[in-house]
Amino acid sequence: MSDAQEFRPPSPEILTFLIPISLQALLLHPIFPAALSRPLRFLLAPFSIYLTWFSSFDHGFEPRESSVGINFVLGVMNAYGVWKALEWGTAADLTPYTWVGFVETEEGKAVGPKESKEDLEAIRRNQAEKDGPLDIISWTILLLGSMRGNGWAFGPPPRSLAPHPPRQLLAFLRSTLFEITWSHLSLVSCAVVLLARQPSRMVFFSTLFPSLPDSTLRILSEAVATMALGTGAFAGLTLGMQIAILVVFVPTELLRLLPLPTALKPNPFDARQYPPLFLRPWAPENVSHFWSQQWHSFFSLPFAYLGFGPFSKVGEAVGGKAGGRALGVLAVFAMSAWLHEHAIWSATHTLPPPSIPLDFPTRWGGSIYFMAQGVAIILEGAWRAITGKKVQGPLAFIWSVCCMAGLGYYTYLAWSTLGLFNNLPHPAEWTWARWLIPMAAVSPPQAFA
């Protein structure tokens, strides 16, 4: 294997964006007065946005043509970084960025106490007076890594959280390893379906249903692949989250065992900061409930701050309360569409050559899917406004599956055509490592050659 074909991680330059965006997060700490914090965060925002935006285009895993999947993940995170840079650069009310801890609910869900704005301001004043340098650094790192806001004032409500894992260390470790095992097995199964590609899938189904025509076998093959893409995303996100939790958990507890001064020891690991990402996503009540409460809530705050909040106000001025909600919902899903488009294009690095023309559904399949989810939520709201009844029950489940799994075909069509599975080895070529090591099944071929 030549040097040009060797699997290489991104260069350290990919982390350059962390300098300005970390400073933005630091300036949100209450020790900095608003008169200083706000203009500095605003001035840092263009640097954070620029460096974050182009980071996934300029840096990534190599060779890029066979590392599309892993670079897609980098693209998603960098798009999220653009949102956070804009959010932190323009935030005027800083009370949401207040660490408030947890309140246990009866279901074992840990949520931040719902303090008033005056209470949050008092907490921030107290933190400004008492926090030392190490406290401020720890606070900043925690904010940088807290996508969902668990334990922060901007954290999610109880209804959108699954019960957190057990807090006893051994029980937590067992729970985490169990989650890693089942999500790994699920991701491997989905990878087998997706990487076998359509001809292999059609041969498989033709042996099961020899009387079916090729057109029906093709539809069945694409339907199964679409389900595998969605299920694989669910399993992959769960697996990645659990591995990340383990990476935090093990060093934290090992450091606490060392004979270090108390001031240098990390705080005890708190499982309440790491509830499961999903809340029964396999049983959607309706489209609105699925996306607001059952799917992961990584992007909730940017969606609300940059999307729903400002656009609902514009829509309400034009079309009343219903118009405001509709425009706000569409803005949220437009943001989601852009995030995924940014990820796939930065992962493939260049536009498709002119000699490979793409029709509209293929080129914009991902955006079609996400915008359609917004339209479905608006229709559910209209149904409730007209009939006075919530979309629920068995028919609502069928409707939700059609909207999310059925329309998911457009995402599968677009991403597979644009190269999400490019050059990944066929399952028949896998070594033992791809079957057994978490995330190896979807890793570039050179990583486990």
C-alpha positions in Angstrom: 0.0 0.0 0.0 1.4 3.4 -1.0 1.7 6.3 1.3 -1.1 8.1 -0.7 -3.5 5.3 0.2 -2.7 5.1 3.9 -5.5 6.0 6.3 -4.6 9.3 8.0 -6.5 11.2 10.6 -7.0 15.0 10.2 -4.0 17.3 10.9 -4.0 19.2 14.2 -5.0 22.3 12.2 -8.6 21.0 12.3 -8.7 22.1 16.0 -7.9 25.7 15.2 -11.5 26.8 15.4 -11.5 25.8 19.0 -9.4 28.8 19.9 -12.0 31.6 19.2 -15.1 29.5 20.0 -13.6 28.5 23.4 -13.0 32.1 24.1 -16.6 32.8 23.3 -17.7 30.2 25.7 -15.3 31.5 28.4 -16.8 35.0 28.0 -20.2 33.7 28.9 -19.0 33.0 32.4 -20.5 35.4 34.9 -17.1 36.7 36.0 -17.1 38.8 32.8 -19.4 41.9 32.9 -21.9 42.2 30.1 -20.3 45.4 28.8 -17.1 43.5 28.2 -18.4 40.0 27.3 -21.0 40.9 24.6 -18.8 43.0 22.2 -15.8 40.6 22.6 -18.0 37.6 21.8 -19.5 39.4 18.8 -16.0 40.3 17.5 -14.9 36.7 17.9 -17.9 35.2 16.1 -16.7 35.8 12.5 -13.4 34.1 13.3 -15.2 31.2 14.9 -17.7 30.9 12.0 -15.0 31.1 9.3 -12.6 28.6 10.9 -15.4 26.2 11.8 -17.2 26.4 8.5 -14.1 25.6 6.4 -12.6 23.2 8.8 -14.4 20.2 7.5 -13.6 21.1 3.9 -10.0 21.8 4.4 -9.2 19.0 6.9 -10.5 15.5 7.3 -9.7 11.8 7.3 -7.7 10.7 4.3 -8.0 9.4 1.7 -11.2 11.5 1.4 -12.7 9.4 -1.4 -12.9 6.4 1.0 -13.5 8.3 4.2 -16.8 9.9 3.3 -18.8 8.5 6.3 -16.4 9.6 9.0 -15.9 13.0 7.4 -19.7 13.3 7.2 -19.7 13.2 11.0 -17.1 15.9 11.1 -19.2 18.0 8.8 -22.2 17.7 11.1 -20.2 18.8 14.1 -18.6 21.7 12.3 -22.0 22.9 11.0 -23.2 22.8 14.7 -20.1 24.8 15.6 -21.1 27.5 13.2 -24.5 27.7 14.9 -22.9 27.9 18.4 -20.5 30.6 17.2 -23.4 32.7 16.0 -25.5 32.0 19.0 -22.7 32.8 21.5 -21.7 35.8 19.5 -25.1 37.5 19.6 -26.6 36.2 23.0 -27.8 39.2 25.1 -29.6 37.2 27.9 -26.9 35.1 29.5 -29.2 33.5 32.2 -29.7 30.3 30.1 -25.9 29.7 30.4 -26.2 29.1 34.2 -25.2 25.9 35.8 -28.1 24.9 38.0 -27.5 21.2 38.7 -30.3 18.6 38.8 -33.7 17.8 40.3 -34.8 14.2 40.2 -38.2 13.4 38.9 -40.2 10.3 39.7 -39.2 8.6 36.5 -35.5 8.9 37.2 -35.1 11.9 34.9 -32.7 14.6 36.1 -33.5 18.1 34.9 -32.4 21.5 35.8 -34.6 23.3 38.3 -36.8 25.9 36.7 -35.5 29.1 38.4 -36.8 32.5 37.5 -34.6 34.9 35.6 -34.0 36.8 38.9 -32.9 33.6 40.6 -30.6 32.7 37.7 -29.0 36.2 37.9 -28.4 35.7 41.6 -26.8 32.3 40.9 -24.5 34.0 38.3 -23.5 36.7 40.8 -22.6 34.1 43.3 -20.6 32.2 40.8 -18.8 35.4 39.7 -17.8 36.0 43.4 -16.7 32.5 44.3 -15.4 30.7 41.2 -11.6 30.5 41.0 -9.5 30.0 37.8 -9.9 26.2 37.9 -13.7 26.5 38.4 -14.0 28.9 35.4 -12.0 26.6 33.2 -14.1 23.6 34.2 -17.2 25.6 33.7 -16.1 26.6 30.2 -15.1 23.0 29.2 -18.5 21.7 30.5 -20.4 24.3 28.4 -18.4 23.5 25.3 -19.2 19.8 25.6 -22.8 20.1 26.7 -24.9 19.9 23.5 -28.2 19.1 25.2 -27.7 21.3 28.2 -28.2 18.7 30.9 -27.8 20.5 34.2 -27.8 24.0 32.6 -30.7 26.4 32.6 -31.2 25.9 28.9 -31.5 22.2 29.4 -34.3 20.1 28.0 -37.7 19.6 29.8 -38.4 16.3 31.5 -40.7 15.1 28.7 -37.9 15.0 26.2 -35.4 13.0 28.3 -35.2 9.2 28.8 -34.4 8.1 32.4 -30.7 8.4 33.1 -28.5 5.4 33.8 -28.0 4.1 37.4 -25.7 6.4 39.4 -23.8 3.6 41.2 -20.5 3.2 39.4 -20.5 -0.5 38.7 -24.2 -0.5 37.7 -23.5 2.5 35.4 -20.5 0.7 33.8 -22.6 -2.5 33.2 -25.4 -0.3 31.7 -22.9 1.5 29.4 -21.3 -1.7 28.2 -24.7 -3.2 27.5 -25.7 -0.2 25.4 -22.4 -0.4 23.5 -23.0 -4.1 22.8 -26.5 -3.8 21.4 -25.9 -0.6 19.4 -22.7 -2.2 17.9 -24.6 -5.3 16.8 -27.4 -3.1 15.4 -24.9 -0.9 13.5 -23.1 -3.9 12.1 -26.4 -5.4 10.9 -27.3 -2.1 9.2 -23.9 -1.8 7.6 -24.2 -5.3 6.1 -27.5 -4.3 4.5 -26.2 -1.0 3.2 -22.8 -2.1 2.0 -24.1 -5.3 0.3 -25.6 -2.8 -2.2 -28.7 -3.3 -4.3 -27.7 -6.2 -6.6 -26.8 -8.4 -3.6 -29.9 -7.4 -1.8 -32.1 -8.2 -4.8 -30.4 -11.7 -5.1 -31.1 -12.3 -1.4 -34.8 -11.3 -1.7 -35.2 -13.3 -5.0 -34.2 -16.4 -3.1 -36.9 -15.7 -0.5 -39.6 -14.6 -3.0 -38.7 -16.2 -6.3 -42.0 -15.3 -7.9 -41.7 -11.5 -7.4 -40.7 -9.4 -10.5 -37.5 -7.4 -10.5 -39.4 -4.1 -10.1 -40.9 -5.3 -6.8 -37.6 -6.8 -5.7 -35.9 -3.4 -6.3 -38.6 -1.6 -4.3 -38.2 -4.1 -1.5 -34.4 -3.7 -1.6 -34.5 0.1 -1.4 -37.1 0.0 1.4 -34.9 -2.2 3.5 -31.9 -0.1 2.7 -33.8 3.1 3.8 -34.8 1.4 7.1 -31.2 0.4 7.6 -30.0 3.9 7.0 -32.4 5.3 9.7 -31.8 2.5 12.1 -28.0 2.7 11.5 -28.1 6.4 12.4 -30.0 5.6 15.6 -27.5 2.8 16.5 -24.5 4.8 15.4 -25.4 7.9 17.5 -26.1 5.7 20.5 -22.8 3.8 20.1 -20.8 7.0 19.6 -22.4 8.6 22.7 -21.8 5.6 24.9 -18.1 5.3 23.8 -17.7 9.1 24.5 -19.3 8.6 28.0 -16.9 5.7 28.7 -14.0 7.9 27.6 -15.1 10.5 30.2 -16.0 8.0 32.9 -12.9 5.9 33.1 -10.2 8.7 33.4 -12.4 10.6 35.8 -12.7 7.6 38.2 -9.0 6.7 37.8 -7.9 10.2 38.5 -10.0 10.2 41.7 -8.1 7.1 42.9 -4.8 8.9 42.6 -3.3 10.6 45.7 -3.8 14.1 44.3 -4.6 17.2 46.2 -8.4 17.6 46.6 -8.3 20.8 44.5 -6.8 18.9 41.6 -9.2 15.9 41.7 -12.0 16.0 39.2 -15.6 16.0 40.4 -17.2 12.6 40.8 -18.7 11.2 37.6 -22.4 12.1 37.5 -24.6 9.8 35.3 -27.3 12.4 35.4 -25.4 14.5 32.8 -25.6 11.6 30.3 -29.2 10.3 29.9 -29.8 8.2 26.8 -30.1 10.2 23.5 -33.5 8.8 22.5 -36.9 8.2 24.0 -38.6 5.2 22.4 -38.0 6.4 18.8 -39.2 3.1 17.5 -42.8 3.9 18.6 -43.5 7.4 17.3 -46.7 9.0 18.6 -46.8 11.5 15.8 -44.3 13.4 13.7 -44.2 16.4 16.0 -43.7 14.3 19.1 -41.0 12.2 17.5 -38.8 15.2 16.5 -39.4 17.3 19.6 -39.2 14.6 22.3 -38.2 11.1 21.0 -35.2 11.9 18.8 -32.0 13.2 20.2 -32.0 16.9 21.3 -28.4 17.8 20.4 -29.5 20.9 18.5 -32.4 22.1 20.5 -31.0 25.4 21.7 -29.6 26.6 18.3 -32.9 25.5 16.6 -34.8 27.6 19.1 -32.5 30.6 19.2 -31.6 30.9 15.6 -34.6 29.3 13.9 -37.9 29.0 15.7 -37.6 32.1 17.9 -36.8 34.8 15.3 -38.8 33.3 12.4 -41.9 32.7 14.4 -41.9 36.3 15.3 -41.7 37.3 11.7 -44.4 34.8 10.7 -46.7 36.0 13.5 -46.5 39.6 12.4 -47.7 38.5 8.9 -50.0 35.5 9.5 -50.8 35.5 13.2 -50.0 32.9 15.8 -50.5 29.9 13.3 -48.4 31.6 10.7 -45.7 32.3 13.2 -45.6 28.7 14.3 -45.6 27.4 10.8 -42.7 29.6 9.7 -40.7 28.8 12.9 -41.1 25.1 12.3 -40.0 25.4 8.6 -37.0 27.5 9.7 -35.9 24.7 12.2 -36.1 22.0 9.5 -34.4 24.3 7.0 -31.5 24.5 9.5 -31.5 20.8 9.8 -31.5 20.4 6.0 -28.5 22.8 5.7 -26.6 21.0 8.4 -26.9 17.7 6.6 -26.2 19.2 3.2 -23.0 20.9 4.6 -22.0 17.5 6.0 -22.4 15.5 2.8 -20.8 18.1 0.6 -17.8 18.8 2.9 -17.3 15.0 3.2 -17.3 14.4 -0.5 -15.1 17.6 -0.8 -16.2 18.5 -4.3 -19.4 18.8 -6.3 -20.2 15.9 -8.6 -18.5 16.2 -12.0 -20.6 17.8 -14.7 -20.6 14.5 -16.6 -22.8 13.0 -13.8 -26.0 15.0 -14.0 -28.3 14.6 -11.0 -32.0 15.1 -11.0 -33.6 17.2 -8.3 -34.7 14.4 -5.9 -31.2 12.9 -6.0 -29.3 16.2 -5.6 -31.6 17.5 -2.9 -33.0 14.3 -1.4 -31.8 15.1 2.1 -33.3 18.6 2.1 -36.6 17.2 0.6 -36.8 14.8 3.6 -36.2 17.4 6.3 -38.4 20.0 4.9 -41.2 17.4 4.5 -41.0 16.7 8.2 -41.7 20.4 8.9 -44.7 20.3 6.5 -46.0 17.2 8.3 -45.7 18.9 11.7 -47.6 21.9 10.3 -50.3 19.6 8.9 -50.6 18.0 12.4 -51.1 21.4 13.9 -53.7 22.3 11.4 -55.6 19.0 12.1 -55.6 19.8 15.8 -56.8 23.4 15.2 -59.6 22.2 12.9 -60.8 19.1 14.7 -59.7 19.9 18.3 -58.1 16.5 18.4 -54.5 15.5 18.7 -52.9 13.3 16.1 -52.6 10.0 18.0 -53.4 6.3 18.0 -52.7 3.5 15.5 -53.4 5.7 12.5 -51.0 8.4 13.8 -48.3 5.7 14.1 -48.8 4.6 10.5 -48.8 8.3 9.4 -45.6 8.9 11.3 -43.8 5.9 9.9 -44.9 6.9 6.3 -43.5 10.4 6.9 -40.3 9.5 8.5 -39.4 6.1 7.1 -41.2 6.3 3.7 -39.8 9.8 2.9 -36.5 8.7 4.2 -36.0 7.0 0.8 -35.1 10.5 -0.6 -32.3 10.8 1.9 -31.0 7.3 1.1 -31.1 8.0 -2.6 -29.2 11.3 -2.3 -26.6 10.2 0.2 -25.8 6.9 -1.4 -25.5 8.6 -4.9 -23.3 11.4 -3.4 -20.9 8.8 -2.0 -21.7 8.2 1.7 -20.8 4.6 1.3 -18.0 5.1 -1.2 -15.2 2.5 -1.3 -16.3 0.9 2.0 -15.6 -2.8 1.7 -18.3 -5.4 1.0 -19.1 -7.5 4.1 -17.7 -10.5 2.4 -14.3 -8.8 2.5 -14.4 -7.9 6.2 -11.8 -9.1 8.6 -12.7 -10.1 12.2 -12.0 -6.5 13.4 -14.9 -5.0 11.4 -17.3 -7.5 13.0 -16.1 -7.1 16.5 -14.7 -3.6 17.1 -17.3 -0.8 17.6 -17.5 1.6 14.7 -15.1 -0.5 12.6 -17.8 -1.7 10.3 -18.3 1.8 8.9 -14.6 2.9 9.1 -12.6 3.6 5.9 -11.1 0.4 4.3 -7.5 1.5 5.1 -8.3 1.8 8.9 -8.6 -2.0 9.3 -6.8 -3.3 6.2 
